[in-house]
Amino acid sequence: MPDDNRDQAGRPSPDALLEKARAESRGRLKIFLGAAPGVGKTYEMLVSGRAKIADGLDVVIGVVETHGRKETEALVAGFEIIPRVEISYKGRPLEEMDLDGILARRPDLVLVDELAHTNAEGSRHPKRYLDVKELLDRGIDVYTTLNIQHVESLNDVVSQITRIRVRETVPDSIIDLADDVEIIDLTPDDLIKRLHDGKVYMARTAERALTNYFTPGNLTALRELALRKTAQRVDDQLLTHMQAHAISGPWAASERVLVSVDHHPRSASLVRYAARMASRLRAPWAAVYIETNRSINLSEAERDTVASTLRLAEQLGGEAITLPGREVAEELVGHATANNVTHIVIGAPKKPTWRDWWSRSITDELIRRAGEISVHVISGSEKDGTTTRGVKAAVTAPPLDFRAYLLATGYVAIALGVSVVLDQVLDVRNLALVFLMAVLTSAVLHGLRPALYSCILSALSFNFFFLPPRYTLTISDPESVLALFFFLGVAIIASNLTATVQRQAAAARQRARTTEDLYLFSKKLAGTGTLDDVLWATAFQLASMLKVRVVLLLPEEGSIAVKAGYPPDDTLDDADIAAARWAWEHNHAAGRGADTLPGAKRLYVPLRTGRTAVGVIGLDSDRRDGPLLTPEQQRLLDALADQAALAIERVQLVADVDRARLGAEADRLRSALLTSISHDLKTPLAAILGAAGTLRDYFASMPEEDRSDLLSTVVDESERLNRFIANLLDMTKIESGAMEPNYALHYAGDIVGSALRRAAKILDGHKTEMSIPADLPMVRVDPVLFEQVIFNLLDNAAKYAPEGSVIQIEGWADADNVLVQISDEGPGIPPADLNRVFDTFYRVRKGDQVRAGTGLGLSICRGFIEAMGGTITAGNRMGRPGAVFTIRLPKPNDIPKLDELR
């Protein structure tokens, strides 16, 4: 962040000192940053922890994940480990870091792995980095680990590189809080070798990671991001150190570029030169405009040039800064010194050489003051200036305020009356001060022109009424001539200065109001999550600040269409459509007041970002002819349009990422479907073909028992194939949203009984126990879909439960729901798979004795139950092995009793 505390040269920056004081009042944070999993962050953190123990510090482990790596597990031995706290989440226990235990133990240093971890629901803080922040606030030092893909500001960049959106992120403010950031670097080849050696993931996981994430290109890009982030943090620490110790600099540990811009058209070429230099140096850069007293007198065209140049700097990736000051060179050097700038770019002086006799040019003064900072003097080209707006500005001549002139006359009249009274006791030359007061009052309250009018009127009054010979405009005394002359000069200078201050104050108030409105607008845009909200906020803000009617158009199917307006309006005539389309295609203003298609009703301005145009703004007002906006309004429109364009692009990028994620998910499902078909469809077909071929070739010589077995195989495998195809069709209906349940009131026991009869062959070898009370309330379901759910759950239980075990079906009701529960006596569901068993094509690992499934059954169960307004959850039995699936269906409001139906 730029620092502008330069009022006292050689004094430390108050902001830097305050930051240093805050750091000393809390614990120290060290982050071990890596480009990817497996580079050795946890290992290095443990090694550093052991070194601190050797130094005599009290070090404990809050949480460390070894991931089964033997080298890491060996390092953990010898540390005191704070036991983790157990939190129940959806019926299963989860272990999290015991924050209260660490605070009670109060060690000197605690090791906390995986800073981006999301805590289980029910923890004090939702994120582990918040736990770390509380430890730091209590004065406890923390060592922690972090991968670069979890940094919030880099989330979009990482997603673009890896095609994977990371959901667990850490705000950049936490990294800024770190006292030390240590990069744990490993070349892509070495990391890939570690993956092949099984030192990062298990073999199966490692193979998938090498294909999707751990490619050499991905790892190289992530490595560069990690190195750059670390270098940026170190550079910020260096700047803070220099500011806290009043070191003037620059220290050229890293390059920074500053370009000075003004109201001359060549400033645009200077900005482009600075952008190219910063790109070559891979350095941050900024464009600075120094607003001096002379800036208040700039013409509207010159103000437009300044605004366009600063806007160009932002579009090219720089920072646009406006600083108030007295002297340009002094303020530039002060800002550069405070922010460790190493290069300043400025334009060559254009004033005549003879003016150097009594005043140096800004460029000469800058070179004289720059010290160790390199100054690049560029001639610049006015032909390479900013692109013309192409829109005529409305001329707003200041109205003649007769009231101000009348009041100025009154002030002079009052001064005259007071002077007449004081003339009896004071020398005549002292009376000039009374008239000077009238001039200053006019300047303060009404501006320069009424003040000049008051000045002339006061001089005439002073001459006519008080200078001898009185009551004439003739002056006989040479001293009086001199007094009148100096009075007139002082009055003009004083009125000019006072009016200038008044204009500056008015401009400052207007700028403050505009800045506040822009800040509130940006805050509103930051809080919007949908495109409609962004468009509505933009249309309303433009209409309220510019006092115009607004329509917003976005591209749609190769054309451009109205998406929002304030007041709401979606009607455009042919001329307006042509102007809007031209503005969109050529990225330039068109329509009313523009150089192109001026016959349109509205003015159309493109919404631009650094990449492309994202839409078009249409503006109209009650005035039917002439330009719409004043130069000041045009500059305000540019600022609002830039913010709106960025917000629209942000929403569209999020939508693009979601579409990419859905596309990747569709590809994964397609791949899983092909794999499933190749196995699950081929296996029963092979069995059917084998049995049918054997029957065909050996039917006559085959015993009756063998023929019966082969025919049973054909029937069983055909039914299995039929179930598989039915599951695929059902899943297709769910994914396409074409599921429309045929609701009716049914007794759950009847549907469960039907499913048991249908699954009799699958359940052969298992015992089934059904406990559904006869007075169980009826439920509003589709009986076909609900029966399929029960059948799939029974099929799943039969797969995993050993032969001879019991499958229980129970039903009961609570205050709001009817519950049906199916439990088995199998091995249960691994805790890591509880949240994934309902995913499409997901299969829990099982032994060879368990017959294969498609990974669709439970997913279909969830789809059917949710389509009927219910929920289904998976869990494990308490105190004994086995899985439990619980269906909850809402009670209908008016349920007839079973006895009434009979």
Secondary structure as UniProt FT lines:
FT   TURN            9..10
FT   HELIX           14..24
FT   STRAND          29..34
FT   TURN            37..38
FT   HELIX           41..54
FT   TURN            55..56
FT   STRAND          59..63
FT   TURN            67..68
FT   HELIX           70..76
FT   TURN            77..78
FT   STRAND          80..81
FT   STRAND          85..89
FT   TURN            90..91
FT   STRAND          92..96
FT   HELIX           99..105
FT   STRAND          109..112
FT   TURN            115..116
FT   TURN            121..122
FT   HELIX           128..137
FT   TURN            138..139
FT   STRAND          141..147
FT   HELIX           148..150
FT   HELIX           152..154
FT   HELIX           155..162
FT   HELIX           172..177
FT   STRAND          180..184
FT   HELIX           188..196
FT   TURN            197..198
FT   HELIX           203..212
FT   HELIX           216..244
FT   TURN            245..246
FT   TURN            252..253
FT   STRAND          257..261
FT   TURN            265..266
FT   HELIX           267..281
FT   STRAND          285..291
FT   HELIX           293..297
FT   HELIX           300..315
FT   TURN            316..317
FT   STRAND          319..324
FT   HELIX           328..338
FT   TURN            339..340
FT   STRAND          343..347
FT   HELIX           353..357
FT   HELIX           362..369
FT   TURN            371..372
FT   STRAND          374..378
FT   HELIX           382..384
FT   HELIX           402..422
FT   TURN            423..425
FT   HELIX           428..431
FT   HELIX           432..446
FT   HELIX           448..466
FT   TURN            470..471
FT   HELIX           478..526
FT   HELIX           531..546
FT   STRAND          549..556
FT   TURN            557..558
FT   STRAND          559..566
FT   HELIX           574..586
FT   STRAND          590..591
FT   TURN            592..593
FT   TURN            598..599
FT   STRAND          603..608
FT   STRAND          613..620
FT   HELIX           631..676
FT   HELIX           677..681
FT   HELIX           682..698
FT   TURN            699..701
FT   HELIX           704..736
FT   STRAND          744..746
FT   HELIX           748..758
FT   TURN            759..765
FT   STRAND          767..771
FT   TURN            774..775
FT   STRAND          779..781
FT   HELIX           783..800
FT   TURN            803..804
FT   STRAND          806..813
FT   STRAND          817..823
FT   HELIX           831..833
FT   TURN            834..838
FT   TURN            840..841
FT   TURN            848..849
FT   HELIX           857..867
FT   TURN            868..869
FT   STRAND          871..876
FT   STRAND          883..890
FT   HELIX           898..901
//
